[in-house]
Amino acid sequence: MTHDSERPADGVTRRKFLLTSGAVGAAGLAGCTGGDEATDTPEPADDSTEDGGSSGDGGDGSDGSDSSSGDGSASTGRSTSLLTAEGSSTVYPISNTGASYWVSNAPPSDGEYWGSNEESTVPGWEDLGEPDMKIADYFASLYGFEPTDQRSKPPFVVNVGLSHSGTGCKAVVDELVDIGNSSGPITAELDWSDEKASEEVVDHVVGRDGQPVVVSKQIYDNGVDTLTGEQIRGIYQGEITNWSEVGGPDKEIFVVGRAEGSGTDTSFRLNMLGDAEAEMDVDTRKGQNQQVRTVIGQNDNAIGYMALAFTNDSVVPIAIDFDGTVYKPDKDAEHTIFDSEYPLNRDLHMYTKISEDTPDGTDMREAAFINMFLTTFGQKVFVEGVNYIPLPTKDIKAEKDKLPDQV
């Protein structure tokens, strides 16, 4: 195995992204970059290189001051410039799917993606009061934007790029993008104190991930369906090297980790090993959740950790026994990895920057977009719909309180 302290982080960098500007059509944003293929609800995508994906330009819109760079809402004094987000591959399925819906600006008669008709009704539609407006028009109007009343032409465009949590956190702090997506806390990603974080950014939690530990199907079928927290720590710190030591076959354990700098790796170290900088012994590190899934599926002796949205039949989440409480990958179990008490449960963050121009840390474009996720509709479609854990009502209220007042 490779000892983390003896080598650099597999080529993962904190490179700043200079994002390409320009008018982006709805067709180009249907996948909002980075997806595997164009589908109604995209396969959760991941960064295809160590440095991450591409996105639209935050430009001068990141401070909310340019009200002449877009259509539809300049007369209200609201900036309609391109809203950009970047970062975590774990948060990407939520953020990117939301951006795709936003850019479509579907009418309330759609029924499948927004609104209701004789055949279908989107979840949470009634809780919104059944608004007679297109989707982006509605959520933008709550923050003073003028509706366009045109399909595929929202009051402002949203573009989501793909990289890593640490990169997204750095990008929003450097004001290269408006929203930094992260599956790890910014304090751990940038080695900040809680006080510094509270002075620099606003932390918008939009959902949760019950981060599973997964094994190859052959290992699961040979009896390893449950491990203790101590056994997993032993595997990832090089103390347990053969599956026979934990009730499995006589096979060497192939240990897979996420790339350093990813929020998935940061959260795993923090929650499982007790320190975001804890040393680990791994055989390979992968920059993408999807790559972890592929490697484990192609090996008959592997273990790894990933985001819930990326599990499938080729990799099997195991139950974990933490001090006598067994958390199972089953929503109907007494204790499940979907519970907020599950020790590897983690928040999924969208960070916005506190600046001189935005002293409250969230401008009206950012608020309009983020608020969409903090509704029954948003939680069911964009969070639960991609296999993550929706926030409880009290947490949604607390997150809404971080946003500017609606008009």
N, C-alpha and C positions, 0 to 999 in steps of 0.2 A: 504494500500500500504506500501511498504518498503522504508524507507528513506535511500539513499545511504550512508550518513555520519554516520549511526548508525550500520553498519555491514560491514564485509569484503566483497570482491568482488566475491561472489558465488564460492569460491574455485579456481578462476583463479589465476595461478601463473606465475612467470617469470622464471620458471625452465630452466636451461640450458640443451640442448639436447646433449647427447653423441651418436653420430650417428654410425650405424653399418657399418663397412667397408667390402669390398669384391667385387669380380667381379659380376656384375649384367647383366644378359642377357636381350636381347630385349623383350622377352616374359614377363619377370618379370616387365619390365618398361612400358609395353603397357599402363597401367593405372598409372604408376609412383607413386603408393601407394596412398591410401586414397579415391579412387573413389568408387561410389556406386556399379557399375557394369561395366563389360568390354563392351564398346560400341565404335563405330567409333569416335564419339566426346563425351567424357564422360559427364554424368550428372554432373553439377557443384557440387563438393564435399566439405565437411567441416570437421573440426576437430571433432573426435569422442569422445574425452575426453577433460577435461579442459586443460590438459597439452599439447595437440596437437598430431600430427602424427609422423610417422617415416620417415627417409630419409637415403640416403647413406652418407658415411663418407667424410667430407671435407678434412680430413687428411692433408698431407703436400701439397696438391694441392692448398690450399687457397691462398698461396703466389706466386703461379705460378712458383715455383723453381724446381719442380721435373719433369724432362723430360724423366725419364726412367720407369715411372709407368704405361704407357699405350702403345698402339700399334699405328703404322701408321705415327706418326709425330715426333718421337724422333729425327730423323735425321735432322729436321729443327731447333732444339733447342727450340721448343715450348713445354710447358708442355701438356701432354695428360692425366693427372690424372683426376679422376672423378670430375666433376663440380657439386656442390651441391647448392640447394636453399631451403629456408624454410620460413614459415610465413603465412601471411594473407590468410584466406579462401576465401576472395573476389578476390584476385589476383590469387589464385590457378587455377581456370579454364583456365586463359590465360597461366600461366607459365607451368602448367602440360600438357596441350594440346600441347604446343610448344615442350616440352621435349619428348612427345610421338612421334611426327613427327620426331624430331631430331634423336632419337634412331632408328627409322625405317630405316632411310637413304634411302628412297624410290627413285627409278630411275626416270629420266625425262619422261619416257614413261608411268608412272603410270596414270596421268591424273586426278585422283580423289584427291589424297593427295599432289601430286607434279607433275609438268610438264604438258604434254598435249598428248592426243591421239585423235582418230577419234570420241570418244564418249564424252569426257569432257576435260576441261582445268581449272587448278586451277586459282582462281582470282589473278590478279597481275603478272601473268607469263610473259606476254609481257613486262611489265615495268622492269623486271629483265634482259631483253635481251635474254630470252629463253636459259638459260645455259644448256649445254650438260653434266651435272654432277648430281650426286645424291644430295639430299637436304642438309644433314649435310656436305657432302664434299664441296658443293658450298659455303655455308656461312662460313665454317671454312677456306677454301682456301683464302678467302678475307683477312684473318689475318695470313696468312703464314703457315697454317697447310697442311700437305700432305694428299691428298685424299686417302681413303682406296679402293674406287671403289667396296665396298662390301655392299650389302643390310644387314641391321640390325647390321652393324659394323661401326659406325661413327668414325671420327678421335679421339673423346673423348666422353665419356658417360655423360649424364646429368640426375640427379635424383632430384626430387622435393618433399620435405616433407611438412606436413600440421600442422599448429599450429595457432598462432595469430599474428597480426601485431607487437605488442610489443615484443613478443618472437622472431620473425624473425629479428627485428631491433637489439635486444640484441645479438642474435646469430651471426650476421654478424660483429658487433662491437667487439665481443669476438673472432672472427676468427674461429668460430665453423663451419660456412658455408661460401660459396663464395658469395652468393646473398641472401639478406634479403628482402622478399616480404612484402609490407605493403600497406594498404589502407588508412592509416593516415600518416601525415608527421612525420618524426622521431623526430622533435622538440617537438611535442605534445606527442608522444609515450614514449620518454625517458626524457621528461622535459629538453630539451636542448635549448640553444640559437641558433639563425641562424649562428652565428660565429663559435660555437663549431661544429655544423653539417657540415659546409663547411670545417673544418679542419679534420674531422674524416671520412666522407663518400662522395661518389658521388651519387646523386639522379637521377636515370634514370626513367623517366615517360614513361610508355608504353601504356597507355590508360586512359580513364576516365569512371567514374560511375555516372550516374544521380540518386543518391540515392533516391529511392521512399519511401514515407510513405504509408503504406498499411492498409486496414481494412478488417474485416470479410465480406464475401459476403452478409450476411444478413443485415449488417449495411449499406453497399453500396446500396443494393436494397431498403432500407427504407429511402433513400434520402440523405445520407452523401457521396456525390461524390466529394465535395470540402470543404476544411477547410482553414482558414487563418493561416498564420504563427503564429500569436498571439494565436489563439485557440490551435494549436499544442503545443506551449510552455506552455500554461495553463494546458493542459492535462498532459504533462510530468513533470510539477512542482506541481501537486496536486491541482490546483485551479479549474479545471473543472473535475467532476467525473461522470457525467451522460450524455449519448448521447442526451438526450432531451435539454440540454443546448446549443447544436450546431446544432439543427434542426433534430435530429434523434429520435429514439424510446426511451421510458422511460426504459432504461437499464443502469445499472452501467457499466462504461468503464473498460475493462480489459486491462491494460497497459503492453505491452511486450517490453523489452529492450534487447540489446545484452550484452554479458559479458564485464565487465570492462577489459581493456587490448586489446580488439579487435579494429582494426582500424575503423570498422563500427560505434562502439560506440563513439570512440574519435572524428571522423568526424562529427557525428550527434550533439554531444554536442557543438563542436566548431562552426559549421555552423548554427545550429538551436537555440542553447541556448547561444551562444556568448563566451563560455569558455570551453576548453577541460576538465576542472575539475568541471564544473557546477553540482550542486546537482540535482538529479532527484527522483521522486516518481514513482516506478514501482511495478507491482504485481509479475513479474517474469523476470529473465534474462536468456538468452540462449547463449551457447558458439558457436552456429553454425547458419549461415544464414538459413540453411535447417530446423533446429529446430524451428526457429521463424516462418517460413512458415507453419510448421506442427501445431504449437500451435494456430496460427491465423485461420488456416483452420478448426480446431476442435472446435473452440469457436464461438458463434454467437454475440459477443460483444467486439471484440478485436481490438487493434490498435498496429502497430509496424513499425519498419524501417529495411531495409535490402539492399542488393546489387541487382541491376537490373537483374543479371544473374539468380536469384533464384525466381523471380516472376512467377506465373502461374495462372490457372483459380481458384484455391482455395483461393487465396488472391488477393485483387483488389487494385492496385495503385490508389490513389486519386489525383485530381488536388489541387494545393496549391496556394492561393492568397497571394503574398508578396507585400504589399503596393500598391494594385490595379492592379498588373500584375499577371494574372492567368497562371500558368505553368501546362500544361496538360500532361498526360502520353500517348501522341499521337504524333508521329513524324511529322504528317502533320499539326499540330496546329500552330497558329501564334507564340505562346510561348510554349515551351515544356520542359519536364524534361531532354530532350536530349540536350538542348542548353547549351553552356558554361556559359551563364549568369544565369542559374538556381542556386539559392543560395545554394542548397545541392549538386551541382556538385562537384566531388572531383577527384584528381589525383590518379592513381594507380602506385605504386612505386616499383622499383627493386633497392635496395641499394647495392653498393659495397664499400669495405673498402680501405681507404688510409693507406698505411703502408710503412715501410722502403723499402720493396722489390717492392712495387707497388706505387711509390710516386704520380702517376697520378690517382690512385684509381681504375683502371679497367685493369685487365690483359687481355691477348689475348683470352683466353677461354671465359671469361665473355663477352668481346666485341663481339666475334663471335656469341654467343647465343643471347645477347640482340639486336644486330643489326638485327637479323632475324625478330624481332617484329616491327622494325622501317622501314618497307617497305610496299608498297601497299599490297603485299601478306600477310605479317604478320598482318597488321591492319584489313584486311578483314576476314582472317581466324581465327586468334587467339583473336582478340578484338571484332570486330563486330559480328563474328561468334558465340560468347558466350553471345551476347546481351549487350555488353558494347559499349562505344562511341569512335570511332576512333579519333586520333589526327589530327588537321589541318596540312596542309603541312608545314607551318612556324614552328610549334612546333616540327614536326618530324625532320626538319633540325637542330633546336636548340639541340635536344636530340642527334642526330648523331654527332654534334660538341663536345659532351662530351666524345666520344669514341676515343681510339687511332687511329692513321692514318692506313688505310688499306695498305697492301703491294702492 
